Amino acid sequence: MASLFELFVKISGDNSSFKKSVKDSQADLAQFETTAEATASRMAVIGTKLMGAIGFASIGAGAIAAASKFNEASVAIQNATGATGERLDSLNKSFTAVYKSVDESSGEVSKTLALLATRSQATGKELEELTRKTLNLAKTQKEDVVAIVPLVTRAFGDWSIATNKQGAAMDYFRAVSQATGSSVASLAETVVYAGAPLRQLGYNFEQSTALIGKFQKEGVNTELVLGGMKAALQKFAKDGVTDTAAAWQEFVAGVRSGNITLQDVMKEVGAKRGVDLYKAITEWQPRAAKMWTASRRSSQFSPTRSNPWSRDIISSSP
């Protein structure tokens, strides 16, 4: 089967019939040299055909260049993914669908699509949507695709975000990034780093991302606050608590009501981490809850699982 490049070359290069028509026209012109009007008329015809030849040559050159780009993209995708046969055909079709709908170069599109196909296992329409959203996110947030794709896809895996929800999750990263000024790379990296303890304390992907983004925006020492939350989780485990999410809610409610003082928090999680954790609970977490609600509406991302803490974060919004 002829490649796309070969087909374009054949179409643009096979102009023998055109050459023949020009030669025939010249022969006809010689027969009418005695008639000035006929000569002028035939010259006009020849001129039109010559102009057509120039236009056709230009179109042919453009077609060859386009075909070359498609072939280069296909080779890049195959090298990056190892795909062959039907899988490579599917990836090529997805590349074509994305490329004609975005402003980015064929190189950028093929590189992004190949990375996502390898790391997310998305295919078809889902891969195309994810590729478009990733390219848009990289452009609007001015981030490097090669840097953010491994981080966000790792976050998808860590938080068990289904393939058909990853496009919306990408939108959510963008919404939080725009609301807080935090880079998507930083959000994705931190939400993975703190993922396990945050889940045990009852936070879902949306809430965790919003919380981290808000902490970074407010200049909070995120490492100390997350360290304090981990210390609280360790204290629950030491005390034999099985429902750590419920225990955390009670702890947060106690801090907000004043029943648990700053000194109590410092005693529970350590003096250094206690101050930042106390301030995070009393001041920053309610603000993060408000931003979480706005970002969720902006991205239309649906929670990946039911979470009892989600009721608390909504009710805690000022």
Secondary structure as UniProt FT lines:
FT   HELIX           4..13
FT   HELIX           16..31
FT   TURN            32..34
FT   HELIX           36..81
FT   HELIX           85..99
FT   TURN            100..101
FT   HELIX           106..120
FT   HELIX           124..140
FT   TURN            141..142
FT   HELIX           145..158
FT   TURN            159..160
FT   HELIX           163..165
FT   HELIX           166..180
FT   HELIX           184..193
FT   HELIX           195..200
FT   TURN            201..202
FT   HELIX           205..217
FT   TURN            218..219
FT   HELIX           222..238
FT   TURN            239..240
FT   HELIX           244..257
FT   HELIX           262..269
FT   HELIX           271..279
FT   HELIX           280..284
FT   HELIX           285..299
FT   HELIX           309..315
//
